[in-house]
Amino acid sequence: MLLRTLLTLVNFVAIAAAIGVYYAFPQYATIVFYILLGWMFASFALMYHPRANRPVSSANPSGMTVSADSPLSSSAGHEHASSIGFCMYCAAPLAPGTDRCPSCGRTLPHFA
């Protein structure tokens, strides 16, 4: 999961909590509004930070490894090279012709 995705989910939870406070405790609605407004400005700054495209969890959460000659390997029988300039799994920038992402380690498909 990308940090940007996590921030978006936290924003939805914060908005839902603010709506709940508005209906349950209307006397605190103004305070909660300004706190939510401050959080939204801070989260927008975090979303556009270069590290927001980094994965929060590991690329291989199950711990399963696949050998290069396995039929499950994505490189079996294909010529792979990245031609899009970024990893489609973690959005890390890539040099042209890269066949494996240096950030998440996944094999990249070749788009002809």
Secondary structure, DSSP 8 states (H G I E B T S, - for coil): -BHHHHHHHHHHHHHHHHHHHHHH-GGGHHHHHHHHHHHHHHHHHHHTSGGGGSBSS-S-TT-----TTSTTSTTTT------SSB-TTT--B--TT-SB-TTT--B-----
